[in-house]
Amino acid sequence: MPVYEFQCDQCHTRFEARLPFSRADESVTCPKGHRETRRLFSAPGILFKGSGFYVTDNRKNGAQKDD
């Protein structure tokens, strides 16, 4: 289940909630009891797998160096 970040419109408290995909668009109650909340959007985490993502990795033959 994904974790979504919300912010209360009344007290501006930021909190997280685990919701199934089917309930991702529903309103969630703030920990202080307020019902007027909105979902915040943030950049997703990116995970690079494989070689070639670090300066210390070996490059393929014929590749140009970035200077």
MOPAC internal coordinates of N, CA, C and O (Angstrom, degrees):
PM7 1SCF
backbone

  N    0.0000 0     0.00 0     0.00 0    0    0    0
  C    1.4389 1     0.00 0     0.00 0    1    0    0
  C    1.5284 1   108.75 1     0.00 0    2    1    0
  O    1.2310 1   120.10 1   -49.26 1    3    2    1
  N    1.3150 1   117.40 1   130.74 1    3    2    1
  C    1.4652 1   119.78 1   179.92 1    5    3    2
  C    1.5296 1   112.57 1   -74.38 1    6    5    3
  O    1.2310 1   121.57 1   -23.10 1    7    6    5
  N    1.3181 1   114.61 1   156.90 1    7    6    5
  C    1.4639 1   122.10 1   177.51 1    9    7    6
  C    1.5254 1   107.30 1  -105.04 1   10    9    7
  O    1.2310 1   120.73 1   -52.54 1   11   10    9
  N    1.3249 1   116.22 1   127.46 1   11   10    9
  C    1.4543 1   122.37 1   179.04 1   13   11   10
  C    1.5139 1   109.43 1  -112.12 1   14   13   11
  O    1.2310 1   120.65 1   -30.93 1   15   14   13
  N    1.3281 1   116.36 1   149.07 1   15   14   13
  C    1.4628 1   121.49 1   178.52 1   17   15   14
  C    1.5224 1   108.77 1  -105.00 1   18   17   15
  O    1.2310 1   120.99 1   -46.01 1   19   18   17
  N    1.3286 1   115.70 1   133.99 1   19   18   17
  C    1.4630 1   122.20 1  -178.63 1   21   19   18
  C    1.5169 1   109.64 1  -125.74 1   22   21   19
  O    1.2310 1   121.09 1   -18.63 1   23   22   21
  N    1.3469 1   115.52 1   161.37 1   23   22   21
  C    1.4616 1   121.41 1   173.57 1   25   23   22
  C    1.5148 1   107.89 1  -136.37 1   26   25   23
  O    1.2310 1   121.05 1   -44.77 1   27   26   25
  N    1.3165 1   115.60 1   135.23 1   27   26   25
  C    1.4521 1   122.38 1   178.66 1   29   27   26
  C    1.5308 1   109.37 1   -76.64 1   30   29   27
  O    1.2310 1   120.17 1   -45.36 1   31   30   29
  N    1.3273 1   117.27 1   134.64 1   31   30   29
  C    1.4665 1   121.24 1   179.57 1   33   31   30
  C    1.5195 1   112.43 1   -76.59 1   34   33   31
  O    1.2310 1   119.91 1   158.74 1   35   34   33
  N    1.3352 1   117.78 1   -21.26 1   35   34   33
  C    1.4624 1   120.59 1  -177.07 1   37   35   34
  C    1.5255 1   112.57 1   -91.44 1   38   37   35
  O    1.2310 1   120.09 1   131.50 1   39   38   37
  N    1.3329 1   117.43 1   -48.50 1   39   38   37
  C    1.4678 1   119.68 1  -175.91 1   41   39   38
  C    1.5319 1   112.38 1  -108.21 1   42   41   39
  O    1.2310 1   119.73 1   178.36 1   43   42   41
  N    1.3284 1   118.13 1    -1.64 1   43   42   41
  C    1.4730 1   124.96 1   176.87 1   45   43   42
  C    1.5287 1   113.08 1    61.25 1   46   45   43
  O    1.2310 1   120.10 1  -155.12 1   47   46   45
  N    1.3217 1   117.42 1    24.88 1   47   46   45
  C    1.4514 1   121.90 1   176.15 1   49   47   46
  C    1.5217 1   109.26 1   -76.62 1   50   49   47
  O    1.2310 1   120.56 1   -47.23 1   51   50   49
  N    1.3353 1   116.53 1   132.77 1   51   50   49
  C    1.4612 1   121.01 1   174.97 1   53   51   50
  C    1.5210 1   108.38 1   -98.09 1   54   53   51
  O    1.2310 1   120.95 1   -43.76 1   55   54   53
  N    1.3360 1   115.79 1   136.24 1   55   54   53
  C    1.4574 1   120.33 1  -179.71 1   57   55   54
  C    1.5201 1   109.41 1  -150.75 1   58   57   55
  O    1.2310 1   121.17 1   -16.25 1   59   58   57
  N    1.3248 1   115.38 1   163.75 1   59   58   57
  C    1.4515 1   121.82 1   179.25 1   61   59   58
  C    1.5144 1   109.83 1  -112.69 1   62   61   59
  O    1.2310 1   121.20 1   -29.17 1   63   62   61
  N    1.3394 1   115.31 1   150.83 1   63   62   61
  C    1.4623 1   120.91 1   177.22 1   65   63   62
  C    1.5173 1   109.26 1  -142.22 1   66   65   63
  O    1.2310 1   120.69 1   -43.55 1   67   66   65
  N    1.3357 1   116.28 1   136.45 1   67   66   65
  C    1.4694 1   121.94 1   174.12 1   69   67   66
  C    1.5152 1   107.67 1   -88.57 1   70   69   67
  O    1.2310 1   121.26 1   -61.55 1   71   70   69
  N    1.3268 1   115.20 1   118.45 1   71   70   69
  C    1.4565 1   120.02 1  -179.41 1   73   71   70
  C    1.5217 1   109.97 1  -132.42 1   74   73   71
  O    1.2310 1   120.00 1   -34.68 1   75   74   73
  N    1.3277 1   117.60 1   145.32 1   75   74   73
  C    1.4647 1   118.83 1   173.13 1   77   75   74
  C    1.5274 1   109.56 1   -69.51 1   78   77   75
  O    1.2310 1   120.51 1   -19.72 1   79   78   77
  N    1.3187 1   116.63 1   160.28 1   79   78   77
  C    1.4615 1   120.80 1  -179.24 1   81   79   78
  C    1.5305 1   111.73 1   -56.42 1   82   81   79
  O    1.2310 1   120.18 1   147.55 1   83   82   81
  N    1.3109 1   117.26 1   -32.45 1   83   82   81
  C    1.4661 1   120.80 1  -177.89 1   85   83   82
  C    1.5336 1   112.43 1   -68.67 1   86   85   83
  O    1.2310 1   119.46 1   159.00 1   87   86   85
  N    1.3251 1   118.63 1   -21.00 1   87   86   85
  C    1.4717 1   122.01 1  -179.12 1   89   87   86
  C    1.5214 1   112.74 1  -110.64 1   90   89   87
  O    1.2310 1   119.10 1  -168.72 1   91   90   89
  N    1.3168 1   119.33 1    11.28 1   91   90   89
  C    1.4644 1   122.44 1  -173.74 1   93   91   90
  C    1.5270 1   112.87 1   -63.85 1   94   93   91
  O    1.2310 1   119.46 1   153.77 1   95   94   93
  N    1.3195 1   118.64 1   -26.23 1   95   94   93
  C    1.4648 1   120.94 1  -177.86 1   97   95   94
  C    1.5255 1   113.59 1   -95.35 1   98   97   95
  O    1.2310 1   120.03 1   178.52 1   99   98   97
  N    1.3157 1   117.54 1    -1.48 1   99   98   97
  C    1.4570 1   120.69 1  -179.08 1  101   99   98
  C    1.5271 1   111.69 1   -79.37 1  102  101   99
  O    1.2310 1   120.67 1   -22.55 1  103  102  101
  N    1.3094 1   116.32 1   157.45 1  103  102  101
  C    1.4533 1   122.24 1   175.81 1  105  103  102
  C    1.5251 1   109.69 1   -75.65 1  106  105  103
  O    1.2310 1   120.72 1   -35.80 1  107  106  105
  N    1.3074 1   116.23 1   144.20 1  107  106  105
  C    1.4626 1   122.54 1  -178.49 1  109  107  106
  C    1.5208 1   108.02 1  -120.38 1  110  109  107
  O    1.2310 1   120.39 1   -34.59 1  111  110  109
  N    1.3156 1   116.87 1   145.41 1  111  110  109
  C    1.4659 1   121.54 1   179.63 1  113  111  110
  C    1.5251 1   109.79 1   -80.59 1  114  113  111
  O    1.2310 1   121.03 1   -45.34 1  115  114  113
  N    1.3173 1   115.63 1   134.66 1  115  114  113
  C    1.4640 1   123.88 1   176.82 1  117  115  114
  C    1.5350 1   109.08 1   -65.16 1  118  117  115
  O    1.2310 1   119.21 1   -27.82 1  119  118  117
  N    1.3604 1   119.10 1   152.18 1  119  118  117
  C    1.4726 1   120.20 1   176.75 1  121  119  118
  C    1.5300 1   113.71 1   -59.00 1  122  121  119
  O    1.2310 1   120.16 1   158.61 1  123  122  121
  N    1.3330 1   117.31 1   -21.39 1  123  122  121
  C    1.4694 1   120.67 1   178.06 1  125  123  122
  C    1.5268 1   112.01 1   -91.64 1  126  125  123
  O    1.2310 1   120.22 1  -176.89 1  127  126  125
  N    1.3483 1   117.18 1     3.11 1  127  126  125
  C    1.4614 1   120.88 1   173.51 1  129  127  126
  C    1.5171 1   116.22 1    99.79 1  130  129  127
  O    1.2310 1   119.45 1   178.91 1  131  130  129
  N    1.3112 1   118.65 1    -1.09 1  131  130  129
  C    1.4639 1   120.64 1  -179.71 1  133  131  130
  C    1.5287 1   110.61 1   -79.66 1  134  133  131
  O    1.2310 1   120.33 1   -36.49 1  135  134  133
  N    1.3326 1   116.97 1   143.51 1  135  134  133
  C    1.4664 1   121.37 1  -177.43 1  137  135  134
  C    1.5309 1   112.68 1   -96.20 1  138  137  135
  O    1.2310 1   119.47 1   163.82 1  139  138  137
  N    1.3207 1   118.62 1   -16.18 1  139  138  137
  C    1.4655 1   121.27 1  -177.15 1  141  139  138
  C    1.5245 1   109.84 1   -87.52 1  142  141  139
  O    1.2310 1   120.78 1   -86.07 1  143  142  141
  N    1.3142 1   116.12 1    93.93 1  143  142  141
  C    1.4549 1   121.87 1  -179.71 1  145  143  142
  C    1.5183 1   109.32 1  -127.11 1  146  145  143
  O    1.2310 1   121.25 1   -18.81 1  147  146  145
  N    1.3127 1   115.21 1   161.19 1  147  146  145
  C    1.4652 1   119.63 1   175.34 1  149  147  146
  C    1.5133 1   108.80 1  -135.98 1  150  149  147
  O    1.2310 1   121.57 1   -31.93 1  151  150  149
  N    1.3146 1   114.60 1   148.07 1  151  150  149
  C    1.4628 1   120.91 1  -178.84 1  153  151  150
  C    1.5148 1   109.26 1   -82.99 1  154  153  151
  O    1.2310 1   120.47 1   -45.95 1  155  154  153
  N    1.3283 1   116.70 1   134.05 1  155  154  153
  C    1.4543 1   122.60 1   178.36 1  157  155  154
  C    1.5226 1   109.41 1   -96.16 1  158  157  155
  O    1.2310 1   120.75 1   -35.26 1  159  158  157
  N    1.2943 1   116.17 1   144.74 1  159  158  157
  C    1.4575 1   121.17 1   178.56 1  161  159  158
  C    1.5179 1   109.10 1  -110.06 1  162  161  159
  O    1.2310 1   120.70 1   -41.21 1  163  162  161
  N    1.3156 1   116.26 1   138.79 1  163  162  161
  C    1.4580 1   121.25 1   178.91 1  165  163  162
  C    1.5203 1   108.82 1  -138.59 1  166  165  163
  O    1.2310 1   120.86 1   -13.74 1  167  166  165
  N    1.3064 1   115.96 1   166.26 1  167  166  165
  C    1.4641 1   120.81 1  -179.73 1  169  167  166
  C    1.5238 1   109.71 1   -67.24 1  170  169  167
  O    1.2310 1   120.11 1   -42.23 1  171  170  169
  N    1.3116 1   117.40 1   137.77 1  171  170  169
  C    1.4654 1   119.54 1   178.95 1  173  171  170
  C    1.5154 1   111.60 1   -71.89 1  174  173  171
  O    1.2310 1   120.63 1   -25.82 1  175  174  173
  N    1.3044 1   116.41 1   154.18 1  175  174  173
  C    1.4543 1   121.17 1   174.73 1  177  175  174
  C    1.5168 1   109.43 1   -72.67 1  178  177  175
  O    1.2310 1   120.19 1   -43.20 1  179  178  177
  N    1.3080 1   117.25 1   136.80 1  179  178  177
  C    1.4600 1   121.77 1  -178.65 1  181  179  178
  C    1.5218 1   108.44 1  -113.85 1  182  181  179
  O    1.2310 1   120.64 1   -47.23 1  183  182  181
  N    1.3035 1   116.38 1   132.77 1  183  182  181
  C    1.4524 1   122.08 1   178.86 1  185  183  182
  C    1.5211 1   108.25 1  -120.47 1  186  185  183
  O    1.2310 1   120.17 1   -66.31 1  187  186  185
  N    1.3253 1   117.27 1   113.69 1  187  186  185
  C    1.4600 1   122.19 1   178.47 1  189  187  186
  C    1.5209 1   108.59 1   -90.48 1  190  189  187
  O    1.2310 1   120.89 1   -52.82 1  191  190  189
  N    1.3281 1   115.91 1   127.18 1  191  190  189
  C    1.4605 1   120.33 1   176.99 1  193  191  190
  C    1.5160 1   108.31 1  -118.60 1  194  193  191
  O    1.2310 1   120.85 1   -33.45 1  195  194  193
  N    1.3010 1   115.98 1   146.55 1  195  194  193
  C    1.4551 1   120.19 1   178.84 1  197  195  194
  C    1.5086 1   111.13 1   107.44 1  198  197  195
  O    1.2310 1   121.00 1    -2.60 1  199  198  197
  N    1.3201 1   115.70 1   177.40 1  199  198  197
  C    1.4631 1   119.72 1  -178.28 1  201  199  198
  C    1.5247 1   110.28 1   -91.57 1  202  201  199
  O    1.2310 1   121.11 1   -17.59 1  203  202  201
  N    1.3048 1   115.48 1   162.41 1  203  202  201
  C    1.4482 1   121.13 1   175.83 1  205  203  202
  C    1.5084 1   115.56 1    98.58 1  206  205  203
  O    1.2310 1   119.49 1  -171.34 1  207  206  205
  N    1.3327 1   118.58 1     8.66 1  207  206  205
  C    1.4500 1   120.66 1  -178.11 1  209  207  206
  C    1.5251 1   113.36 1  -102.22 1  210  209  207
  O    1.2310 1   120.32 1   175.29 1  211  210  209
  N    1.3217 1   117.00 1    -4.71 1  211  210  209
  C    1.4549 1   120.56 1  -178.56 1  213  211  210
  C    1.5168 1   110.06 1  -121.37 1  214  213  211
  O    1.2310 1   120.03 1   -26.58 1  215  214  213
  N    1.3057 1   117.55 1   153.42 1  215  214  213
  C    1.4604 1   122.50 1   179.61 1  217  215  214
  C    1.5220 1   110.73 1   -62.19 1  218  217  215
  O    1.2310 1   120.38 1   147.58 1  219  218  217
  N    1.3125 1   116.89 1   -32.42 1  219  218  217
  C    1.4657 1   120.60 1  -176.49 1  221  219  218
  C    1.5331 1   113.18 1   -81.32 1  222  221  219
  O    1.2310 1   119.88 1   172.50 1  223  222  221
  N    1.3294 1   117.84 1    -7.50 1  223  222  221
  C    1.4653 1   120.40 1   178.50 1  225  223  222
  C    1.5180 1   110.53 1   -71.72 1  226  225  223
  O    1.2310 1   120.97 1   -28.47 1  227  226  225
  N    1.3038 1   115.75 1   151.53 1  227  226  225
  C    1.4556 1   121.09 1   176.03 1  229  227  226
  C    1.5215 1   109.49 1   -77.90 1  230  229  227
  O    1.2310 1   121.19 1   -40.37 1  231  230  229
  N    1.3242 1   115.34 1   139.63 1  231  230  229
  C    1.4539 1   120.05 1   177.95 1  233  231  230
  C    1.5136 1   109.64 1   -95.56 1  234  233  231
  O    1.2310 1   121.10 1   -19.88 1  235  234  233
  N    1.3130 1   115.51 1   160.12 1  235  234  233
  C    1.4616 1   120.35 1   176.35 1  237  235  234
  C    1.5202 1   109.03 1   -70.27 1  238  237  235
  O    1.2310 1   121.05 1   -26.54 1  239  238  237
  N    1.3013 1   115.60 1   153.46 1  239  238  237
  C    1.4752 1   119.92 1   178.06 1  241  239  238
  C    1.5290 1   109.49 1   -61.22 1  242  241  239
  O    1.2310 1   120.87 1   -41.67 1  243  242  241
  N    1.3285 1   115.94 1   138.33 1  243  242  241
  C    1.4658 1   120.92 1   178.03 1  245  243  242
  C    1.5026 1   113.65 1    91.11 1  246  245  243
  O    1.2310 1   118.87 1   170.73 1  247  246  245
  N    1.3283 1   119.76 1    -9.27 1  247  246  245
  C    1.4568 1   121.59 1   179.57 1  249  247  246
  C    1.5283 1   110.00 1   -75.67 1  250  249  247
  O    1.2310 1   120.42 1   -39.62 1  251  250  249
  N    1.3200 1   116.79 1   140.38 1  251  250  249
  C    1.4536 1   120.57 1   179.97 1  253  251  250
  C    1.5251 1   109.83 1   -85.36 1  254  253  251
  O    1.2310 1   121.41 1   -30.34 1  255  254  253
  N    1.3192 1   114.92 1   149.66 1  255  254  253
  C    1.4566 1   121.54 1  -179.77 1  257  255  254
  C    1.5275 1   109.15 1   -86.28 1  258  257  255
  O    1.2310 1   119.81 1   -42.78 1  259  258  257
  N    1.3328 1   117.96 1   137.22 1  259  258  257
  C    1.4736 1   123.04 1   178.02 1  261  259  258
  C    1.5140 1   109.41 1   -84.98 1  262  261  259
  O    1.2310 1   119.53 1   -72.21 1  263  262  261
  N    1.3027 1   118.51 1   107.79 1  263  262  261
  C    1.4615 1   121.89 1   177.06 1  265  263  262
  C    1.4922 1   111.60 1  -121.12 1  266  265  263
  O    1.2310 1   120.10 1   180.00 1  267  266  265

